[in-house]
């Protein structure tokens, strides 16, 4: 189809659309069946109606800048098209905090997630479904009458972070050019969009679909999170897409032998890519390499990959840039006469490009808009070399910020990565697929990602072969061949590996210049889960940190984050240790999990966002109480799951609640305790604790006193009506573990993230004894009153037993394989009791409480991890005794990826865990067990699909499978 240029983006609409045609559809992964499924779609008639309706809402404000708070949605295409139809421009953002900082720029805001809100008195919500629209009620910043289509924020890889302004003529020229490379559309054609709206490739692909009558195939958060190749291939096959623009890093994750994939037109951009890197199984696919400005692909070049297969690059590791796309100009300037290397400059007829440096204000934006029509050549910060006889006149060498000197010679890291990939593609056996490579400096190091691990002999042979051929010397210990995934950013590009970047990425986007030296990991948005990810990522990439796990954990939770980064940097050696520790197990001591009996879902109740808290039950009222990350706390009917009452607060709830008299009390991340009336949910009192509350308050038996710890580094004693009795700072570190009280209500036991266990007087809060240097304590201490002992576990894998009365250390143990403990030891009824320990490695262990002897271990990591789950470790076990005394107790527990298990609590025989249910998302909630019906166990558990659920399982079915 022919399109005249110059033109606006929203004019690029095929006239052949029919009302019943699907314009956009959303695909998601199914964690239970490890497959993909279509989640929803949008037909053209609805797209047209909603776009026109949005334009009508916005026209009174036009021309203005409209913020789009993006999350995966079929209405993405409506939001973009409707804004442009209204003669306004848009800026996509994916972070609510970033949006809040830029509100002064916007005349309106569109929230694609109906859960998001704009808490600004100047904005009024005028539409709530199918997406939210907020319009400014005060003075509006009006855009000058120019060609602006959209603005995009960039990371600033060629300088400081920028706001890039793109005109209609700039972006539409790319769409028009791409249309000429595609075949005529058929009814089943689709464009696969894997980039977020905050990456300009997504915008181009949306209009490529609209211009050629191709469905836009979008992916949900579950697929966006990990970009797993097998699921991407399933979407391509199931959704019948024929066009895909993505980065080489994402494309390389597609399996080497995908099933039923038809002919495709693939546009690879955002990263350098060599023709030799293309897989052999794609003979019938057409590949194109795209290149554009580092910040945005407004002015671009293109080349068909097949035309280059017989060509040799002008320099080892160089990759083709191609020829200028429609109305673009690409030249080489600042050329070194000796090497022929110069910097790439780009421009486009009619200009249409400008950028704004921080801070992003209306004044700076207006000034940049005046410069857009006259924009000349722009330096890209990319180095290239000329090859006049090639199908690609210019070949890319590397970015300005990734040039290093090795023994006095300039090394372009991108070229070295390409050289390694090209060599390995021909050397590695067919049974292995080379996925990616990333080089770092200080010292020079290369990470190579394979789809399968190599044997030690294969690894050594390939290293020796490769090091003899690459242009720059890399120490053998710094060439890492692994099947561990390289990290991709939101735009699908590989990011650098460094201690500082790894640490900063654990708390999301952060401006280092605004990172206060006194702020802790938690104050910067970190959580226990993120802490585990960070420590394991650091140890994985820098094995020398393995012996410093305990020190890193305690520093992370008790010191400012900048001090933690400094410690991690100083502790990481400048080279990678070779080899991995091999663990040999006694096979008689270990059992693996099996799939067996199934629990039945009785009901599922929505709570707005993730439910990490465990439910609390009032059996007499047949009610449960639970809160969520949305700040919603509800009382539900135990039998049906129906809402009895609901109370909303303005902070996230992660902690389990506590029932005391006629009140239910819970803590929140804003550092408050809230007490609601059990009968009707009316707020009775609140109390400030000084820091985030991550655990349930503990009721002192036979009193109206509550004890609770917080990130405010104090233990508080609170009277049942909300009056503070005392507050004690134990060791100046946060407290996330529940407080435990002895049988006489005389002493309480408190573990801290600073690695200390304290016994304090309940009446006054005075410290009776303390034990230090244990490691961060996340789980409650376990009292064994029959033995006069107290046991704690730590996040660095330690198990400690102390005398209850004096705090003397009686024994210390670790288990193999080693993993952190984030839940308490659970006594298994026996004399003396056994201790059940669930750890981060995915194993359930049973230890003798008298001498720490390991009785058995059960491996629950062999069951395949659910799609999209970031972890798969075990939560606190729950034990239920059986009515027939001769039968051993049953142990129920969850794995954080959503698997629920049951096993028999034998004393000496290793049990076989059985999977009884797979939740649709991750869970960090401890299963609560009840007997509501004869011969039936009811399980209450929260889930990160924003629900709490009740599951029932028949005891006879359990024993039929187990025995």
N, C-alpha and C positions, 0 to 999 in steps of 0.2 A: 504494500500500500504506500502511495506517495504522500509525503507531508511537505508543505512549503515551509521554508525557514527564512527569516526569524519568525518565531511563534511563541505563544505562552505554553507552559506545561499542560494546563488544564484543557487546551484546545486539541491535544493529542489523544483524541478519543475515536476509536474505530466506529464508523456508521453502521457496522454490521451486527452490533450487539442486539440480542433479542431479550424481551422482558424476562424470560425464564432462564436465561443463561446464568451460570454461577460466575460471579466476578471474583470472589475471594472465598477461601476455605481454610480452616484451621485444623492442623493435625497434632496429635499428642501421642505419647508412648503409654502403653498399658503395662504397668509394673507386674501385674499378676501373670500375664501370658507372654511377656517379653516381646510384644509386637506393637504396631502403631495402629491408630484408628482415627477416622475423621471426627472431629469434635463439634464442628458447626460450619455453616456456610452462609453466604450472602448473595442473593440473586440480583440481577441488574436492575430490575424494577425497584427493589428496596434501596439499592445503592443510589440510584438516581433520586428517589424521593428524599432519602436522608441527607444526601449532599445538598440538594436544593434547600431543604429545611434549615440546615446548618448555615448556609450562605445567607438566608433571610435573617437569621438571628444576628449575624455578624456585620451585615451591610451598614447598619446605622453607625458602627464604630470605624468603618473602613475609610481610608487605608490605615491599618494598624498592624502591629506584630502580635501574633497569637501563639501562646505557649501550648505545646502538646505534651502532656505528661504521658509518655508512652509505656505500654505494657502489651504483650502479645494479644492481638485482637483482630477479628475480621473487619472491625470498624476502623482500623488504621487507614485504609484506603478512603473511607468516607471523610475522616478528619482532615486528611491532606487535601483532597479534592474540594471539599466544601469551603475550606479556608481560601484556597486560590480562586474559587468561583466568586467569593465575596469581594475580590480585589484587595485582599490583605495578603500578608506573608506569614510564614510559621517558623517556629523554632522548636525542634523536638528535644526533649529531655527525658531521662529515665530515672532521675533521682529527685525526690520531693524536696530535699534540703537545697539542692542546687536551684530548683525552681523557685523556692522561697527567696533566695538571694537575688533573683533576677526579676521579681514581680513588677518592679517599677517600669520595665521595658514593655510590658504586655497590656493590651487593651482587653484581652480575653484569654482564658485558659480552658483547654479541653482535657479532661481526665478520662483516658480510655478504660481505666479500672474504676468501677463504680464505688469501690471501697475508699478511694482517695478523696481528700477534701482540701480546700484552700481556706486556711484559717486566717483570713485577712478581711478586716471590716470594709475595705474598699471594693471587695468582689462579692457579687451576689450570684447564687446558683439559680439558673433559669431553666435547666433541664437535668433530669436525673437518670434517664434511660433512653436508649441503650448505652449511652455514655454521658458523662456530666459536662455541662457547659457553665462556666463562670464568666460573667462580664463585669468590667470595671464600672463603678458608679460615679467616680469622681473624674478629674481631669485626665484625658487620654492622650498618650503620645501618638501623634499622627505621623505616618510615614510620608515623605515627599512623593510626588507622583513619578515614580521611576519603575524600573523593571524588576524589583526585588521579588524573588520567589520564596527563598528560605534562608535561614541562618543555622550554622552548625558550630558547636563548640568543639575544639580540638585539644589534643594533649600537648601540642606545642613542640613536636619533635624537631622542628627547625628553629626553635627559639622558645619564648615563653608561651603559655597557653593563649589561644586566640579565639575570637568569634569571627567566623568566616561568612561573608555575605555572598550569595549566589543569585544571579539574575535568571529570569525565565529563558532568555536567549542562550545563556551558558548551558543550562541543564537540558533544555529541549534539543540542542544540537547533538548531544550525546545520544538521546533517545532516537532521534531521526536517523543517525548513523547506524546504531545497533539494529534498527528495523531492517536495514538493507542487507544484513548478514543472516537473517532468519528466513526459513522457508515459509510458504503460505500456511496459515493456521488451519487446523481442523478442529472439530467440535471438542475433542478431548485434550487439546494442547494446554499446557500450563507453564507458568514461570515459577520456579522454586526460589523463595526468598528466605535466606537463612540469616541475613544481616539485620541488626536492630534498626529502627527508624532513625536513631542517632548517627548512623553511618550512611553517608549520602548514596552509597550503592543501592540501598533499599529504596530510596526515592526514585532513582532511575529505573529500577526494576518494576516498581508499581506502575509507572507510566508506560514502560515497555509492554506490560500486560494489557493495559487499557488501550494502547495504540494498535495492538495486533490481535485483539480479541482473544487473549489468553487468560485463563484463570490465574489469579495470584494465589499460590500455595504457601501459607504461612505455618510456622511451627510454634508450639506452646512453650511455656517456661520450662517444662520437664525436658524437652529436647534442646532448647537453647542453652540450658545450664551446662551440659557436658559434650554436646555435638558428637555423640557416639556414632561411628561410621555405619554400623549395621542397621541402626534405626533410620539414618539418613537415606540409605539405599532402599529400605522398605517404603519410605515415603515417596521417593522417586518412582518406584515401581507401582505402588498402590494408587498414587494420585495421577499417574500418567503425565508427568511433566516432561517437557522437551527442552527447556531452557533453564540455565542455572548460572548465576554469577556469584562467585565466592572467592575466598583466598586459597592459595595452594595448600596451606596448612589444614584447612577444613576438608578440601577435596581429598587430600592424602589419607584421611581417616576412613574413606569408603573402602570396604573389603576388597581384597584382590580378585575375588571371584563372585561378584554380586549376581544374584539370580534375577532373571526376567527384566533386565534393564534394557529399554529400547534405545534407539538412536537419540543422541543428545547434542545440543549446542551449548558448550561450556565456555564461559568467559572467566578467566582467572586473573585476578588483580589484587592490589593491596600489598603484595610481596613479590620479590623477584622469583621467576620460575624459568627453568631450562627445559627445552623440548625433550632432553634425555630423561627428565623426571616423570614424563607422562607414562602411565602404565601400558603394558603391551595388550591388555585385554580390551582396550577401547578403540579398536581399529575403525569401527564404524561411527565413532563420535567425532564431532568437529570441535577443535579447541582453538580459542583465541586468547592472546595475552593482552591485557589492558594495562596502561600506565597513566598516571595523572599526578597532579600536585600532591605532595606529602599530606597536606591537610585535607584536601578534597579533590575528587576527580572531575572538576569542572572543565578543565582544559586537558584533553587526553590524547593518547596514541593507541594504536591497535595493530596487531599482526596475527595472521593465521599461523598456528603452530606447525601444521603439516608442511608448510612451505619451507620450514627451517630445518627439517629433520636431517637433510643431507649436508647442512652447513656446519663448519667448525667455527666456534666463537673466536673473535679476534684476540681474546686473552682468556686464560684459564679462569673459569668461574663466572665469566660475563654472561648476562642474560639479555634477551632482546627487548627493546623498547617499542619497535615497530615504526609505523608512519602516523603522522598527525591525523586525528579524526576530523570530521567535518568542521570546517571553519576554525580549527585550532592551528597554532604555529608552535613548533618546537625547534630550538636551536641550541648549539653548544657554545658557551662563552668561557672566558678566563682559561683558555686552553694552555696547558704546559707544553712548550715546544719540544721538550725532550721526550716526554712520555705520551703525548697526544691526549692526555686526560683533561677534561674540562667539566664545567658545571652546566647542568641542564636548566634552560630558561623556557618558560611557556607563556603563550598569550592566545587570545581569541579575538576574531573580528567583533567589533561592537563592545569589547571589554566585558563588563558584567561581573567583575570580581573585586572584592575589597576585604580587608581584615581589620579587626579591632583588637588592640592589646588590653589587658586588664588594667584598671577596673572597667567592667562593662556598664557604661552609663548611657543615658539617652543622648547626652551631648556628643560623646565619642561615636555613638552609632550614627547620629545625624551627619557628622563630619565624614565618616567613612562612606555613607550613602552618596554623598556629593562626588566622591572620587570614582565610583563604580563605572560610569560610562567611559571614562578616559583611562582605564587601567591598561598599562603597557605590559612589557615582559616582566615576569615574576621569577625570581631565583627560587629553585626548588630545594636547594641543599643536597642535590643528588649528583654524583659523579658518573660520567659516561665516557665512552670512546667511540670514534667514528669507524664504520665499516662500509665504504661506499658501494661495494658490489653486492652486498647482502640484501635480502628481502627486508631486513631491518637495518636502516642506515645508522641507527644509534644503538649501542649496547651498554646496559647498566652495569656499573661496578660496585657501587655502595653509597650509603648515605654519609653526609658530612660528619654526623655525630657518631659514626661507627667505623672511623678510620683510626688505626693504631699503628705504632711503629714496632716492628719486630726485627731486632738486630740491625737497626738503621734503615730498614725497608718499610715502606708504607704497605699496610695490609688492610684491604677492604673486607670486613667480616662477612658481608653478604656474599662476596665472590668466593671466599673460603668455604662457606656453608654449601654453596652450589657445587663447588668442585668436589667436596666430600660426598654429597648426594649422588652426583654423576658417577663417581668412581664406585661407590658401594652398589649402585643400581646394577652394575655389570658384574660385581664380584660376589655379592651375597647369593646364596642358593635360592632356588625357586620356592623353597618351603618358607622363606622369610620375605617380608615386605618392609622395605625401608620407608618409614613414614615421614620423618622430619629430621632437621639438624639445627642446632643453635650454638653459636660461638660466643664466648665471653672473654673478658680480658682480666689481667691482674690476678693470676697469670693467664696466658692464652689457654683456653679450654674449650673442648667441643663435646656437646651432648648429642648423641644420635639415637633417635627413637625408632625401634623395630616393633613389628606386631607380635613377635614371639621372642622369648629369651634364647640366647645362644649358649651352647656348652662352653665350659672354660677353655677347652682346646680351640674351638671355633673362634672364640673371642680373641685369644692371643694371636692366632694365625691371621685374622682379618686386621687386627691392629698393626701387626708387623708389616703386612702387605700395604696397608693404607699409608702408614707413616713414611714409607719409602717413595711415595708418589705425590703427596701434596706439596704445595709450593712453600708453605711456611712450617717451621718445626714446632710440633706440639709434643710435650712430654707424654710418654705412653700412659702414665697414670692419670693424665688429664684428658684422655680420649675415652669417653664413657659410652659404651654400647648397651642399651637398656630398653626394656619394653615399658618403662614408666612414661606416662603421658607428659609431654611438654605443655606448659601453661599457655593458654590462649586468652587474649583479652576479649572484651565484648564485641570487637569488630572481627574476631576470628584470626588475629595475627599472633604469632609467637612472641612472648615477651622475655626480657632478659632474666637470667637467674643471678640474683645477688642477695646477700643477707638482708641488706636494707630494703630492697624492693619486695622480697618475700615477706618481711615483717610488715611493711606498710600496706601491702595488698591484703593482709589479713583483716584490716579494719576498713577496707573499701577506699574509695577516692578520698584523698586527703592532701591539702596544701601544706607541704613541709614547713613553709615559712610561717604558717599559722599554728604549728604544732607546739603547744605549750609544754615547757620542760617538766612541769609538775603533774601533768595529766597521766593517769594510769590507763592500762589497756582497757579496763571496763568503762572508764569515763569517755574513752574515744569510740565506744560502740562495740567493743569486743565482748565475747561471751565465752562460756566454758567450752562450747563446741568449737568455736573459732580458735581458742587457745590450743586445743588438742590438735587441730589441723596444722596450726603454725609450728608447734614443736615437732610434730612428725615430719612436716615438710622440710624443716631445717635439718633434722637428723638424716633424712633421706638424701638430701643434696650435699650435706657436709657431714660425712660419717664420723669425723673427729669430735662432733658434738654429742655423740651417743653417751659418753661417760659423764657428761655435764647435764643430763636430763633433769635431775632433781634441782640443781642450782638454777637452770633456766626457768623451770616451772615456778619455783618460789619467787624468783625475781620478777617474772611476768605478772604475777598476781599481787605482789606486795610493794613493788617499786615503780617509779615513773616509767613510761614506755620508752622514752629516749634512753634511759639507763639500761633497759633490757636490750635494745638494739645495739648499744655500745658493747655490752657483755657478749652478745652473740657474735658480733664482728670480731672481737678480740679473741674469742675462743675457737673460731673456725680457722683451721689450718689452711695455708695457701695451696694445698693440693688434695686430691681425692685419694682416700685410702683404697687399696686394691682388695678385691675379694669380699665375700660376705660370710658371716658366721653360719656354720652349719650346725643344726641342732638335731640330736638323735634321741628319739623317744622310746620308752618301753611300750611296745604295742599293746601289751596287756593292760596298761594303765589308761589307755585312751580309747574313746569311742566317738564315732562320727554320727552326725544327725541324719535322720531319715524323714521322708514325708509319710504321713499316715492318716490318722483320724482327723476330722475337720470340725471346727466350731461353726456354729450358725449365727449369722448376724440377726439380732432381734430388733435393733433400732440404731439410728445414727442421728445425732442432734448437732446442728450448726451453731458455731460460736464466733463467726466472723473472720477469725484468723487462727494460726496454729494453737493447738492445745497441748502444751508441754506439762502442765500440772496434772497431778493424779486426782481423780475424783474423791470426794469425801461423802460418806453415806450416813444418813440418819435413818436407821432401820425402822424405828417406830413410826416415822412419818412416810416411809417408803419413798424417800427423796434422796437425790444426790446434788452436790454443790461443786461447781468447777468454774474456773475463769480461763481467759484466752489472751493471746497477744494483742487482740483488738481492744482490750480493756473492758470486755463484756464478762460479767459474772452472773451465772444463772443457777436457779434451782430448777431441777428437772424431775419429772415423775420417774421413779426407778423402774416401773413396769413398762411404760410406753415411750419414755424419752421426751414427752411433751413438756413445753416450758410452763412452769408454775409462775415464776416471776423472773425478771431480768433487770440488772442494774449496770449502767455504763459509767465508767470513769475515764479519765484522760491519760492513763498510763498503762503500759503493758503488764500483764499478769503472767508470771512464770511459775510462781510458787503455789504449792498445795495449801488449801485453807485449813482452818481448825475450828471445831465446834466447841463453844463454851457457853453453858446455860442456854439462853434464848438467842444467842448471837452466833454468827459465822464470821471469822476474822481471817484476813489474808493480806499479804504484802505485795508491793508493786515495784517496778523498776524506777519510779520517781522517788522512792525512799519513804513511802507512807504505809502505815497499817490502816486498813479500812474495816470497820465493824458494821455489818448489816443485820437487821432483824430477820431471824429465820422465817418467821411467819409470812412477811410481805416484802422483804428486800429493802426496807427503808434504811437509809444511812443513819446510824446512831452516833458514831464518833470516828474521827481520824486522828492519827498521831504520826509526827515526823520522826524517822529513825536516824537520819543523817546519811543514808546511802541505800542503794538498791537492795531490795529484800528478795532473796532467791530460794528461800526454804520456808516451810510451814512453821508458824508459831507453835511452841510446845506448851501444853497445859500442865501445870504442876498438880499432881493428883491431890484430891481432897482440899482444893483451894480454888480461888478465882484468879490466880496469878498465871500470866503468860510469859514465857521466855523466848526471845527472838534475837538472832544476829543479823548483821547486814554488812554491805560494803562500806558503811560508815565506821567500821572497825570497832564497834561497841556491841556488847550484849546488853539488851534491855530487859528489865522486868516491868511488865505492864499489868496493872490491875484490870479486872474484867470490864470495867466501865471506862477504860481509856486513860487512866491516870498513870504517869510514869512513877515507878517506885524507886528504882535505881538504874544506873547505867555504868558499865565497867569496860574500859579499854584494856584488853588483855595483852596483846603484843604488837599493836599498831598495824595489824593486817586485816583484810576483809574476812568476813565469816559467811560462808554459803551453806555449810552443813547444818542440819537441824540440831538443836540442843537436846541432850538426853538427861533425864532426871532419874535418880536412884529410887529404889522401892520405898524408902522412908521419906522421900521428898526433902531430904536434907542437903544433898549435893547435886550439882549439875555438871555435865561433861561437855566441853566445847572444843571442837577442832577448828583450826584456822588455815587460811591459804598461805600464811607465813610458815607453816610446817610445825605448829605447836599444838599440843593437847593440854587443856587446862581442866582442873577440877575446882569449881567455885562454890561458895556457900550460897544456897538459894535465897536465904533471908536477906543477906546484906550485899551479895555480889563480890565478896572478897575472894582472892585466889588462895586455895588451899595448897595445891601443888601444880607444877608445870613440867612438861617434858618437851624439849626443843629439838630442832633439826631432824624432823621426821619426814618432811616432804609435804606438799600442799594437800590438805584434807578436804575432800568434797562430800564424802559420805558421813553420816552420823556415826559416832562411836557406838560400839556394841557392848552392852554390859552383860557379863556372865556372872550373875550374883552367886550362883551355886558354887562357883570356883573362886569368887572374890577377884575377878579379873575384868579388864576392859580392853577391847581390841579395836584398832583403827587400821584403815587401809589408806594409801596415799597415791597421788596421781603419777608418781614416778615408779609405781609397781611394788612398793614396800608394804609388808603386813607386820604390825607391831602389837605385842601383847604386854600390858602393864598391870602391876598390882593396883587394884581398885582403891585401896586405902592410902598408899604411899607414892604411887606413880613409878615404882621401880620397874625397869625393863626386865621382862622375864624371857622373852624370845623375839627374834625378828626373822622373817622369812620372805623369800621371793618364789615365784612359780615360773615354769617354762611352758610355752614361750612367754617372755616377759611382755607385759602390757600395763598401762595405767589403770588404776581403780578409781571410778567415779561414783561408786555406790557402796553402801556399808556391807560388812560381813553379816550374813543371815544365819542364825543358829538353826540347825536341823535337829529336831527333838531326838535326843539320844542321851545317854549318860556315860561319860561326859559328852556334851554336845559337839557335833561337827559344825564347822563353819563353811557355809557356801559362799564362794567368791566369784563374782562375774567381772571379767576384765575386758580391756580394750582390744585384746587379741581375738575376741570372739569365743573364748573358752569359759566353761563353768568348772570350778575346782572345788574339791572338798578337802578341808584341812582338819586335823585333830586339834582341838582347842588346848589340849594339855601340853603338847610338845611341837606343834606345827608340822607334824608328819603329813605328807600329801597322801590322801587315801585314794583319790581318783580324779581324773579330768575328763570332761566331755567337750569335744570339738564341735562347735556350732557354726563354724565358718565355712563348712563344705557345701552348705546349701547356697545356691546361686544368689548373689546380692541383687536386690531389686534395682531396676533402672532409675537413674537420677539420684539415688541415695549417695550421700557423701561419706557416710560411715556405716559400719556394720559391727558395732560392739554391743555387748549385753548390758541390759539395765538390771535393776535390783530384782532378785528372785522373790516370788511369793509362794508360801507353803500352805497347803491345806491338808489337815489330818482326815483320814478316812474313818467312816463309822465303824467298819470292822477293824478292830484293834490289831488283828494279825496282819493286816495289810500295811505296807510302808506308806509314808506320806507322799503326796504328789507335789512336784515343784513346777510352777509355771513361771515363765520369764519371756521377755521380749528382746528382740535384736533391733537396733536403732533404724535399720532399713525397713522395718514394718513386719518382720517375721515373728510370729508367736510360737513358743515351744512348750512342751510338757515332757517331763521325765519322772521316773520313780526315784525317790530320795533314799537310795540304798546307803548303807553305812560303809560297806567295803567294795561291793561290786560296782564297776563303772556303769552308769546308766546309758541308754541310747536316747538322745533327745529326738522328739518327733514334732514336725511342723504341723500345727493345727489351724493356722490361719495366716493369710498375708494381708496386712493393712494396705490401703492404696497409697500411702505415703509414709514418711519417716515418723518415728515415735520416740519420745524421750520421757514418756509417762510410765509410771510403774503400774502393772496390772493389779487391780483390786478384785479379790475373789469373794464371792458370796454364794450361799446356798438358798436360792429362792424357791426351787422346785425339788421334789424328791429325785435323788439319783442324778442331779444335774448341777454343774458348776457354772455360775454366771461370772463373766469377766467384764469389768469396766475399765476402759483405757482411752486416753486422749491420743489424738493423731494430728500430724501436720497437714492433713487435708482440711483443717479448720473444724474438725468435729470431735465429739466424744461418742464412744460406741459401747453398746452392750452386746456381748457374744455369749452364747450358751453352748455347752458341750456335755454330752452324755457320758457318765462314768463307765457304763458298760462298754461303750465303743472304745474308750481309752484303754481299758484292760484287755479288750479283744486284740487290739493292735500291739500293745506292749508285751503281752504274754504269748 
